[in-house]
Amino acid sequence: MAEDENDERFTAPQREGRRANFMRQIEDNASLRAACARVPPDLVAHWLDPLDRAARSGDVDAMREYARVAMNEYTDTAAVVGDIDEVITRRDKARAYLDEALRRGDSMALLDLADAYSESATTNIHAADAAHAHAYAYAATLADLHDLPEYDRRQLGSLLDESARALDATALARSEADGRRIYEQCCAGH
């Protein structure tokens, strides 16, 4: 929080409050890590199973959540290569769940698919593809996402901007036409 010391927007009591909050967060995270270390290994090994069961039962929120978290523990090439069969299984299942959520008319799956095709620092379920990312993000703008939290609104705006910058005018127009088609197939009738 060294940057707070020179930030004129904060008063001394605000700086102290921010410092105390930051230290509390560090302590909370350390406590969580210690608690996680005590979880039995057999439980940790199957952490995704309850979410997978819920997704298989038809819960579209679980389908989308599975797709969001299935690859979280694969943060580098060595982790992917070291567990390649499981990575492929999870990737294929995550793709199928997002496709099913979209088929069922879940417009939030549009945002999830846009994110899945975007450039990402983590292992993703689809290869980065700006045209696909833009098409799904554009389709999400057409959907009635009035309850979309502010964070997701910013994410959608970022996805649109980032993917549009990577496309020339022709590719951008084609991607937006694909987005309209995706929206019509997914969400227009729901």
C-alpha positions as CSV (number, residue, x, y, z in Angstrom):
1,M,0.0,0.0,0.0
2,A,3.0,2.2,-0.5
3,E,1.2,4.1,-3.2
4,D,-1.4,5.3,-0.7
5,E,1.2,7.3,1.2
6,N,1.6,9.7,-1.7
7,D,-2.0,9.6,-2.9
8,E,-3.6,13.0,-2.1
9,R,-7.1,11.6,-2.5
10,F,-6.8,9.9,0.9
11,T,-6.6,11.5,4.3
12,A,-4.3,10.1,7.0
13,P,-7.1,8.2,8.7
14,Q,-8.3,6.8,5.3
15,R,-4.7,5.7,4.6
16,E,-4.6,4.0,8.0
17,G,-7.9,2.3,7.4
18,R,-6.8,1.1,4.0
19,R,-3.6,-0.3,5.5
20,A,-5.5,-2.1,8.3
21,N,-7.9,-3.5,5.8
22,F,-5.1,-4.7,3.6
23,M,-3.4,-6.4,6.6
24,R,-6.6,-8.0,7.6
25,Q,-7.0,-9.4,4.0
26,I,-3.5,-10.8,4.2
27,E,-4.2,-12.5,7.5
28,D,-7.6,-13.9,6.2
29,N,-5.9,-15.3,3.2
30,A,-3.2,-16.9,5.3
31,S,-5.9,-18.5,7.5
32,L,-7.8,-19.8,4.4
33,R,-4.6,-21.3,3.0
34,A,-3.9,-23.0,6.3
35,A,-7.5,-24.3,6.4
36,C,-7.2,-25.6,2.8
37,A,-4.0,-27.4,3.7
38,R,-5.9,-29.4,6.3
39,V,-8.6,-30.6,3.9
40,P,-8.2,-34.4,3.3
41,P,-6.5,-35.1,0.0
42,D,-9.2,-37.5,-1.3
43,L,-11.8,-34.6,-0.9
44,V,-9.5,-32.2,-2.7
45,A,-9.0,-34.7,-5.5
46,H,-12.7,-34.7,-6.3
47,W,-13.5,-31.0,-5.7
48,L,-15.2,-30.6,-9.1
49,D,-17.5,-33.6,-8.8
50,P,-20.5,-31.9,-7.1
51,L,-20.4,-29.2,-9.7
52,D,-20.2,-31.7,-12.5
53,R,-23.2,-33.6,-11.1
54,A,-25.3,-30.4,-10.9
55,A,-24.3,-29.6,-14.5
56,R,-25.2,-33.1,-15.7
57,S,-28.6,-32.7,-14.0
58,G,-29.4,-29.7,-16.2
59,D,-28.5,-26.8,-13.9
60,V,-27.3,-24.1,-16.4
61,D,-25.6,-22.1,-13.6
62,A,-23.6,-25.2,-12.7
63,M,-22.8,-25.7,-16.4
64,R,-21.4,-22.2,-16.7
65,E,-19.5,-22.4,-13.3
66,Y,-17.9,-25.7,-14.3
67,A,-16.6,-24.1,-17.5
68,R,-15.3,-21.2,-15.5
69,V,-13.4,-23.2,-12.9
70,A,-12.5,-26.5,-14.5
71,M,-9.1,-25.4,-15.7
72,N,-8.2,-23.2,-12.7
73,E,-5.5,-25.5,-11.3
74,Y,-3.7,-25.7,-14.6
75,T,-1.7,-22.5,-14.5
76,D,1.3,-23.4,-16.6
77,T,2.4,-25.8,-19.3
78,A,4.0,-28.2,-16.9
79,A,0.7,-28.6,-15.0
80,V,-1.2,-29.2,-18.3
81,V,1.3,-31.7,-19.7
82,G,1.5,-33.5,-16.3
83,D,-2.2,-34.2,-16.3
84,I,-3.0,-34.1,-20.0
85,D,-5.8,-36.7,-20.0
86,E,-7.7,-34.9,-17.2
87,V,-7.1,-31.6,-18.9
88,I,-8.6,-32.9,-22.1
89,T,-11.6,-34.4,-20.3
90,R,-12.3,-31.2,-18.4
91,R,-11.9,-29.0,-21.5
92,D,-14.3,-31.1,-23.5
93,K,-16.8,-31.3,-20.7
94,A,-16.6,-27.5,-20.1
95,R,-17.1,-26.8,-23.9
96,A,-20.1,-29.2,-23.9
97,Y,-21.6,-27.6,-20.8
98,L,-21.3,-24.0,-22.2
99,D,-22.8,-25.1,-25.5
100,E,-25.7,-26.8,-23.7
101,A,-26.3,-23.7,-21.5
102,L,-26.4,-21.6,-24.7
103,R,-28.7,-24.1,-26.4
104,R,-31.1,-23.8,-23.4
105,G,-31.2,-20.0,-23.9
106,D,-28.9,-18.9,-21.1
107,S,-27.7,-15.5,-22.3
108,M,-25.0,-15.4,-19.6
109,A,-23.3,-18.3,-21.5
110,L,-22.7,-15.7,-24.3
111,L,-20.4,-13.7,-21.9
112,D,-18.7,-16.9,-20.7
113,L,-18.0,-18.0,-24.3
114,A,-16.7,-14.6,-25.2
115,D,-14.3,-14.9,-22.3
116,A,-13.4,-18.5,-23.2
117,Y,-12.2,-17.3,-26.7
118,S,-10.4,-14.2,-25.4
119,E,-6.7,-13.9,-24.8
120,S,-6.2,-15.2,-21.2
121,A,-3.3,-15.6,-18.9
122,T,-4.7,-19.0,-17.7
123,T,-5.4,-22.2,-19.5
124,N,-8.6,-21.8,-21.4
125,I,-11.2,-24.1,-22.8
126,H,-10.9,-22.7,-26.3
127,A,-7.9,-21.4,-28.2
128,A,-7.8,-17.6,-28.3
129,D,-9.8,-16.3,-31.3
130,A,-10.6,-12.6,-31.5
131,A,-13.4,-13.2,-34.1
132,H,-15.2,-15.7,-31.9
133,A,-14.6,-13.7,-28.8
134,H,-16.1,-10.7,-30.5
135,A,-19.1,-12.6,-31.9
136,Y,-20.1,-13.9,-28.5
137,A,-19.5,-10.6,-26.8
138,Y,-21.5,-8.8,-29.4
139,A,-24.3,-11.4,-29.0
140,A,-24.2,-10.7,-25.3
141,T,-24.8,-7.0,-25.9
142,L,-27.9,-7.9,-27.8
143,A,-29.2,-10.1,-25.0
144,D,-31.3,-8.7,-22.2
145,L,-28.6,-8.7,-19.5
146,H,-30.2,-6.0,-17.4
147,D,-29.2,-7.8,-14.1
148,L,-25.6,-8.0,-15.2
149,P,-23.4,-7.0,-12.3
150,E,-21.1,-4.0,-12.8
151,Y,-18.0,-6.2,-12.9
152,D,-19.5,-8.3,-15.7
153,R,-20.5,-5.1,-17.6
154,R,-16.9,-3.9,-17.5
155,Q,-15.7,-7.4,-18.5
156,L,-18.1,-7.4,-21.5
157,G,-16.9,-3.9,-22.5
158,S,-13.2,-5.0,-22.3
159,L,-13.9,-8.2,-24.3
160,L,-15.6,-6.1,-27.0
161,D,-12.8,-3.5,-27.1
162,E,-10.0,-6.1,-27.0
163,S,-11.4,-8.3,-29.7
164,A,-12.4,-5.5,-31.9
165,R,-8.8,-4.1,-31.9
166,A,-7.6,-7.4,-33.2
167,L,-9.9,-7.4,-36.2
168,D,-9.9,-5.4,-39.4
169,A,-13.1,-3.8,-40.6
170,T,-14.2,-6.8,-42.7
171,A,-13.5,-9.3,-40.0
172,L,-15.2,-7.1,-37.4
173,A,-18.4,-6.8,-39.6
174,R,-18.4,-10.6,-40.2
175,S,-17.9,-11.2,-36.5
176,E,-20.8,-8.9,-35.6
177,A,-23.0,-10.7,-38.2
178,D,-22.1,-14.0,-36.5
179,G,-22.9,-12.4,-33.2
180,R,-26.4,-11.5,-34.4
181,R,-26.9,-15.1,-35.7
182,I,-25.7,-16.6,-32.4
183,Y,-28.0,-14.3,-30.4
184,E,-31.0,-15.2,-32.6
185,Q,-30.3,-18.9,-32.2
186,C,-29.7,-18.7,-28.5
187,C,-31.7,-16.1,-26.9
188,A,-34.2,-14.2,-29.1
189,G,-37.0,-16.6,-28.5
190,H,-36.4,-17.1,-24.8
